[in-house]
Amino acid sequence: MPIRLYLDHAATTPTRPDAIRAVAEGLTRWANPSSPHAEGRAARRALEDARASVAGAYGWRGATLFTSGASESLAIALGRSVADRVVISAVEHDAVFRGAGQAQVLPVGQSGELARDGLADMLAEPGRALVAVQWANSETGVRQPIAAIADQVHAAGQLLLVDAAQMPAGVAPEVADHADFVALSAHKRGGPPGIGALLVRDLGLLSPSGGQEFGYRAGTENLPGALGYAAALAEPEPVARWAGMRERLDDAIRRSGGEIVAGGSPRHPAIGSYRMPGVASAAQLIRFDLAGIAVSAGSACSSGSMKPSHVLGAMGWPEQVGREVVRISFGRDTTDDEVDAAIAVWRDIARAARRIAA
């Protein structure tokens, strides 16, 4: 059977071997961590060790609440913070739009970065605001200047929620030093699906709901998932190597007639978004898939419908042009040869399209 190449790690990345072993070990600790007997106390110790490991990996000094993933973490912060209103950027993940209700939406520029003048205006309005901003966009890779945004938000006496699902733990200090809430997901970092975390600077900023997780989330704790998440974070991610591979991919696609989405903006080192003029995203995905390479056309939560990207629309891209964009994203084990293979397929598709056009 031909070997396939997986270059859609921004959607989800394979569970790391150490994480799989930790989950398996966690499944042998069958006791409920909330039970008072010896077995329950042993499970509780393991859970709290995992909690400390996750917090330590992100340099977090506040509370760490385990959740089912980033979407639930976002919903908890957006729905139960002490804020009176919510402000979100126009390029946030669909989970933020779902959880934010009637939020005020901040525009972004063509670079994909937040319009800071507009933020100042919204911060000055009455009522305490929770501002939700992503660390890096899952479709384009564009990074927001979290430290500068946090300074602006906190100077106005408001709160900051960072969607950091795409953030490697090793680059966390910028967020850990400035955010009030941080939403995290294990399966983006090599942990198992179904587990994530909400980092909370001060639990007094969040309304309790009763139940487990210090009274802020009901349900039996997912000990195997927490152990797997902690194990995955213990393995550093190759951020510098990713940056070099993406730079080579950017250069090759640019020289082959493609367009790099937000190529001049600070971006996630493992995420690249590219337009192939005249070739629909759906056609590109099929050609890549037939060549044995998995890529995507934006967020996994919306690409199945192939609906227009609200992210590219917010950045000023016409709908038809935005429908010619695909995303390529790397994982821990992505190699230079795999990137070269993706470049070769991209060039083949582009050459075929030019021949048809001629």
Secondary structure, 3 states (H helix, E strand, C coil): CCCCEECECCCCCCCCHHHHHHHHHHHCCCCCCCCCCHHHHHHHHHHHHHHHHHHHHCCCCCEEEEECCHHHHHHHHHHHECCCEEEEECCCCHHHHHHHCCCEEECECCCCCECHHHHHHHHCCCCCEEEEEECECCCCCEECCHHHHHHHHHHCCCEEEEECCCCCHHHCHHHHCCCCEEEEECCCCCCCCCCEEEEECCHHHECCCCCCHHHCCCCCCCHHHHHHHHHHHCCCCCHHHHHHHHHHHHHHHHHCCCEECCCCCCECCCEEEEECCCCCHHHHHHHHHHCCEECECCCHHHHCCCCCCHHHHHCCCCHHHHCCEEEEECCCCCCHHHHHHHHHHHHHHHHHHHHHHC
